Amino acid sequence: MKEKIKLTSDSSCDLTEELMAKSGVVICPIAIILGDEEKLDSVDVNAEGVIEFYEKTGKLPKTAATSKEKYVEFFKEQSEGGYTIIHFCISSKASSCYNNAVMAAKEFDNVYVIDSSALSGGQGLQIMKAAEIIKNTDKSAKEIAEELQNSVQKTQLSFVVDTMEFLQKGGRCSALAAVSAKLLKIHPSIYNKDGGLVVKKKYMGGMARCLTQYVQDLAAEYKDYDDSIAFVTHSPSDKELVYLVMEKAKEFFHFKEIYETFAGSTVTSHCGKNTIGLLFLNK
């Protein structure tokens, strides 16, 4: 009999309801701290709520890693009915969620934890790939988990940031750099390197121009990509900019499916409005 496998993930995967239903993934929400209030990501607060909180208070929300105890409770509930769990965590370099989930998994013999080395749509793409593998193979959950963990570095995760204000508030760049970027219309592209986010290139000019060049640069750099699916993932953004990236992705790539996905509280609290990326997997 084929093993019953269920996919679960931290809320940082930022999948839409349609994609969650398609993959069958069940979400374990991360806590977001707004001042003195603790809320659950994508349950009590979303990206728009993060922007609203910042505009009212001038303060960035904080995230609180899911505790070992909450993971134990979550894994116990999701494994009912004889399911084996493959759980995707936000990058271990971004949060202690992974370490806590691993400790919780030690109390079970049917839970495997993946360090996605990513977040947002990058993590979501890995989940969609996992769902495809489960559907089309008779491999055990252990074998699938090992395959998935060994392939996380194939995730192309990057964004272009409109303003460096949030990065500066979060201590990720200096006030001088943020002011200079605003004056010179500099829009950095931030990409995932070994599970951490770093600046890759600084584009100059209007966002439409910068995003066009960004997609062209991706097409020039990544020739051997998985053409099955891609995400245009963004924080609260101008619709025209999102549409532009969707159209440029169709022009410079040949993906069978391109989905619009929405960056949740975690990415938005780091990068602010008009943060947009084209995300996909490499072969």
Stockholm file with secondary structure:
# STOCKHOLM 1.0

chainA/1-283         MKEKIKLTSDSSCDLTEELMAKSGVVICPIAIILGDEEKLDSVDVNAEGVIEFYEKTGKLPKTAATSKEKYVEFFKEQSEGGYTIIHFCISSKASSCYNNAVMAAKEFDNVYVIDSSALSGGQGLQIMKAAEIIKNTDKSAKEIAEELQNSVQKTQLSFVVDTMEFLQKGGRCSALAAVSAKLLKIHPSIYNKDGGLVVKKKYMGGMARCLTQYVQDLAAEYKDYDDSIAFVTHSPSDKELVYLVMEKAKEFFHFKEIYETFAGSTVTSHCGKNTIGLLFLNK
#=GR chainA/1-283 SS CCCCEEEEEEGGGCCCHHHHHHHTCEEECCEEEETTEEEEBTTTBCHHHHHHHHHHHSCCCEEECCCHHHHHHHHHHHTTTTCEEEEEESCTTTCSHHHHHHHHHTTCSSEEEEECSCCHHHHHHHHHHHHHHHHHCCCCHHHHHHHHHHTGGGEECEEECSCSHHHHHTTSSCHHHHHHHHHHTEEEEEEEETTEEEEEEEEESCHHHHHHHHHHHHHHHCCSEEEEEEEEEESSCCHHHHHHHHHHHHHHCCCSCEEEEECCHHHHHHHCSSCEEEEEEEC
#=GC SS_cons         CCCCEEEEEEGGGCCCHHHHHHHTCEEECCEEEETTEEEEBTTTBCHHHHHHHHHHHSCCCEEECCCHHHHHHHHHHHTTTTCEEEEEESCTTTCSHHHHHHHHHTTCSSEEEEECSCCHHHHHHHHHHHHHHHHHCCCCHHHHHHHHHHTGGGEECEEECSCSHHHHHTTSSCHHHHHHHHHHTEEEEEEEETTEEEEEEEEESCHHHHHHHHHHHHHHHCCSEEEEEEEEEESSCCHHHHHHHHHHHHHHCCCSCEEEEECCHHHHHHHCSSCEEEEEEEC
//
